[in-house]
Amino acid sequence: MISRNILFFISSLNIGGAELHVLDLCRYLDGHGIRASVCILGQGGELAGRFEATGVTVYELGIGSLRDLVRPSIRKRIRGILSSARPDILHAHMFHAEIAAAVASVMSGVPLVVTRHSAGLEFNGPRRVLAALAGRRTRRVIAVSDEAAQEAARIGAAKDSIVVIPNGVDTSRFRPMEPALRYSEKARLVSENFPAGAGSECVLIGSLSGLKPVKDFPTLLKAFSGLLSSGGHDARLIVAGEGQSREELEGLVSSLGIGRSVSFPGHTDRPEEYLPLFDIFVLPSRSEGVPLALLEAMSCGVACVASRVGGMPGVLGDCGITFEPGDLKGLTEIMVRLAADTPARADIGRRARVRVMEFYSLELWGSRTNEVYEQLAGLRGKR
């Protein structure tokens, strides 16, 4: 394999799906002799140390707005980063980073790849115009789902430049837990989150995501309330993550009277210690691409339930259960049925694990992404 340098552009290194996606890709590239560096538009971020621990150089552009890209000092800074990183490929993630990377591509002549992580969220209104202009510098668009690919085509990307590559997951890190250990660890997790009392025999339902409106956690909370009201189910719900909707969600929990059975433990740096302990994983989003949390839960052998949006139905296939976004009645019925059927949960979880290992492993995802780099490098060499 020819050694080359990849320079990623991303808005920040705060914790989020796109940022973790880039971190996993940097780890894959490092393991295959390819040098990666990252340029963030702002400064710092909770994940910066993890990137640096992987051997990734992190550059800070230090801009607060895309308008700053016209400033001579910022242009000089971009030239300095390009001179230091010496990239063969630029790879941008998220709208603002796409614009900055397009500027860097114009300045350097280095080919640009962009990854679209969702559909219907980032590229609305005036952003569509800017994205179309930046798209003139884009040689390849990697879409994590068919919906993201269709949106890219509508905005103006050439269809032969778009490739669909769903996210991948580290199946050795995210894996089922040995039964005896799982039993004791689940008991510990339940006791930590529900001091009022619940045993390891309870049905533990979980979700892991940023707490923001698009994730539609109110529907999950109402469905969980319906599960408790249906009678006969000793169930608990853990929603791990942080975000702007936390206060609203806590208020809804209080109004529903389910505070003793719901916990918001906040963000976790080690989701692989949470996910195998869930009996059911639920992601009720109104819009998605291919969320890492869903793949991670499947890889841990958990029975997964997700709304029928973005790439989630395709990822689950027949190894999970889907419902229409916002369908409170449908989600409640699914949760009641699964809570009562331990063998069904185990069967769904086993099949989900196999599906992830076959189609969504980190190695497969990384190799397909690297094929895009190889193609662009070959085209550049010919030119």
N, C-alpha and C positions, 0 to 999 in steps of 0.2 A: 504494500500500500504506500502511495506517495504521501510523505509528510506534508501537512499544510497547516495554515493558521486560520482560525475562525474568530471573527470579532462580533460578539453579540451586542445588540442595542436593546435596552429595555428601560422603562421609565424609572423603576426603583428596584431595590432589593428587599422591600418589605415582603412579609409572608403572604403569598397568594398562589393560585394555581399556575399562572404563567411563569412566575418566578421559580417555583419548584420544578416546573417543566424544564427550564433552562439549566437549573442546577443538575438535574439528572442527566441532561444531554452533555453537559461539561464533564461529568464523571464518566460517561460512556466514551467520549472522545479521548479523555486522558488515558483510559484503559486500552485505547487502540492507537496510541502514538500520535494523536492529533492535538495540536496546541490550541487552547481556547482562552480568550480574554473577553471581558465584559465592560461595556460603556454604559453607565447609568446617567440619566438626564439630570437628576438631582444630586443628592448626597446621601451616603450611608445606607442603612437599612438593616433589619434584624438578621438577614441572611448573608450579609457581607462576609462574616467570619467563616461561614461554611464554604463559600466560594473560594476564599483564600486558602482554606485548609485543603482544598482539592488541587491547589497549585494554580488557580486562575487569578490572573492580574485583573484588578477592578479599577477602571478609570472613571472619574467623576467629571461630567461635562459642566455641572453646576449652573443649570438654567432653571428659571422658574416658569417660563412660558416659551412657546414656540417662536414668539416674536424675537426672542433673544438670539435666534439662529442667524439673524442678519447683522448682528454686532461683529465688528472686526475682531474683537478679542475672543469671541466664541469661535469664529472661523479659524483663528490661529490655534485655539485650543484643540479643535477637531484635527487640524493638520498635525499637531504634536502627537495626539493619540494614534493617528494613522501611522505616523513615522515610527512610533514605539512598538505598536502591535504588529505592523507589517502584514495585514490580513490578505489572504487570498479570496476570502468570501466574507461579506457582511450579512448578518442574519438578525432581522429585527422582529420584536414581539410587542404587540399592542400599538394602538394608533399613534401616540406621540413619538414613540421610538421609531416607527416606520418613517415619519417625516424627517426626523433627525438623521436616520440612516440613509435616506434618499439624498439628503444634502451631502453627506460624507461620500456617497457613491459618485455623485456629480464631481466632487472635488478630486477624487482619487481614481475614478474609472474602475473601481473594484465592483464586481457583480453583487447584486443584492437579492437576498432571499427573505421573504417574510412568512411568519406563521400566523394564521388566523385561528384564534382560540374559541370563538363563539360566533353566533349570528344574531343580528337584530339588536345588538347592544352598543357597539362602539362606533359604527360607521353610519350615523344618521345626520341629517341636516347638512350644514356646511362641511362637516368632516368628509362626506362622500366626495365632494369636489377636491379637497386637499388630497384625499387618498388616491383619487384617480390621477391627479397630477404626479404624486409620488410614484404611482404605479408605472409610469413611463420608464423609471429606472429599475423596476422590479423584474428580475429574470425568472423567478419561480415563486409561486404561492403555495405554501404547505397549509392545507386546511385539515383541522382535526376531525371534521365531520362533513357529510354530504351537504348539510345546510350551510356550513361555513364556506364550502366550495361554491355553492350556488350564489351566495351573497357576493363573493369575490368576483364572479363572472358578471353579475348585475352592475357592479361598480365600474367594471371596465377591464378586468384582468383577462388576458387572452386565455381561451379554454385550454390550449395546449401547454400553458405555463402552470396550470393548477394540478396539484397532486394531493390526494387525500391520504394522510398518514395519521391514524388515530394515536392518541397518547399510549405510552407504555408504562409498565410498572415493574419494580424490582421484586420478582416472585420469591427470591431468597430472603428478603427483608420482610415482606408481607406474606405471611404463611399461617396456616392453622396451627393452633397451640395443642400440645399433647394434652389429652383429656384431664389427667389428674392435676396438671399445672393450671390448666384453664379453669378448673373448678375452684381452686384456691385463689387464683388471681381475680376471677369474677367476684368472689365473695369479698375480697379486699376492695375492689373498685366500687362495689355496691355500698359497702359500709362507709367508705370515704365520702361518697356523694349523697347518701341517704341515711344520716345518723339516726333518724326516727325509727329505722329498722326495716330490713328486708333481707332475705336470705339469698344464697346463690341459686336457689331453685326458681327465683322470679324470672319472668321473661324480660330480658334486657333489650330494649330498643334504643338504637343510637343513630346519630347523624354527626357529620364532621364537615364544617364549612364555615365560610365567613357569614356573619349574621347581618345580612342585608336584604332589602325588599325582594330582589329577584329570586332569592332562594325560597321564598314563600313558606317560612316556618310557621306562620299562623295556621295554615291548613294542617300541618303535621300536629300541632298542639291540639287543635280542635278534634282531629281524628283520634288522637291518643285519649282525649277526654271521653270520646265516644266508646273507645275500647274499654276504659275503666267502668263506664256506665253500663256496658253490656253484661257485666257481672261474671264472676267466676275466674277472673284473670288477675293474678298477682304480677303486675307489670310495672316497670320503671323506664323512664326516658332520659337519656343523656344527649344533650346537644353541645358538642365541643366546638369552640370557635369564638371569635370576637368580631364586633362590628357595630355599625350605627344603629341597628335594630334591637340591640340587647334590651334597652329600657322598655321599649314597646312590647317585646316578647315576654319579659318578666311581668309586665302589667297584665298581659293576657292570661298568663299562668295563674296569677292571683284572682282575676275575675272568673276564671273557669273553676277555681277551687281545687286545683291539682298540684299545688305547691309542694306537697309532701312526696310527690311521685316524679317530679321533674327537676333536673339539675343542669345548670349552665356552668361547667367547670372552667371555661375560658379556653384560650389557645393551648394546644399541646405540641411540643417539639418532637414527640415520639408517638405518632399515630399508630405505629405497629404494635404498641402496647395496649391500645384501646380496642382497635377494630376486631381482633380475634375473640374478644370477650362479649361482643354483641351477639344476640340471638337473631335480631333482625336489623338491617341497615336501611334507612329511608332517606331519599333525596327528592324533595317535592318541588324542585325549581320550576319557575315559569319560563326560563330560557337557559340553555347550557350548550357547551360544545361536547367534549368527552372529559368529564371531571375526573381528576386523579383519585379523589376520595372514593368514587364508585369502583374504579378498577382496583384500588387497594383493598376495599372491603370484599370484593369478589375473590381476590387473590388470597385473602385470609379465610376463605371458605364460609362466608356469612351469607345467609339468605337475603338478597337485596331487592328492594322495592324502589322504583323511580318513576318520575313523571315522564310522559311520552313526548319529550322534547329533545331537540338537538340530536346528538349521536348516542344518547343513552339507550333507546330501544335496540339499536343495532349492536351495541356492545353487549347488552344482556342476552339478546337472542331468546332462546327458550330456557335460559338458565337464570331467570329472574322474573319478576312480575312488574308490569307497568300499569299506569293509570293516567287518565287525562289530567293535565295541569289544572289545579284548583278544584278537582272533583272530590269534595269532602266525603260524600257518601261512599264513593268507590274506594277511597283510601281506607276509610274506617272498616269497611267490609273485608278488605285484604288483611289488615292488621288483626282483626278479630279471628279470621280464619287461620292465619299463620301462628298466632299466639296459642291456639288450641291444638296445633298439629306439629309436634316435635319431629317426627320422622320426615314430614314434608320439608321442614326447614333444613334438616340435615341433608336431604337429597338435593335440594336447590343449591345449598352451599357447596357440596362436593362437585356438582356439575359446573358451577361458576368458577371454581378454582381450576378445573381442567380447561375451561374455555380461555381463561386468561393466559395460562401457560402455553396454549396452542397459538393464540392470535395476538396477544397484547404484552408479550414479554419485553423487558427493557432492551434485550439484545436485538430482537426483531425490529422494534421501533428505531433504535439507534442506527442499525444497519441500513434501514430504508431511508432515514434522513441523510446518512452519509452518502448514499447513492446519488442523492440530489446534488451534494457538494461535488462528487466525482464528475457528474455530467456537466456541471457548470465549469469546472476546472478544465475539462476536456474541450468544451466549446471555446473557452477563453484562449486556450493554447492554440487552437486552430486559427483563431482570429489574429 
